[in-house]
């Protein structure tokens, strides 16, 4: 088996309710991992929002992830209600097209 140095992603659950879950995927420090050229590497951080009502998910990266991260910072400072969080997540979930699949 071949090995190479690559950035290893981690996943952190940020929010979980009866209607939504939010995961933060981020790249950690370099680690020795098996070479898998057929599997794309995570280049930068992103957020996965799952709408449990519809069974769909959306992955936010780039400027969308930066915008969502700004919401997270504001929530840390202002301690929003669950209703406010859910309203924001619902706005993003409207864009979701990918059905959730279990691996």
Beta strands, then each sheet from edge to edge (+ up, - down):
strand 1: 3-16
strand 2: 20-34
strand 3: 46-51
strand 4: 56-61
strand 5: 98-99
sheet 1: 1+ 2- 3+ 4- 5+
end
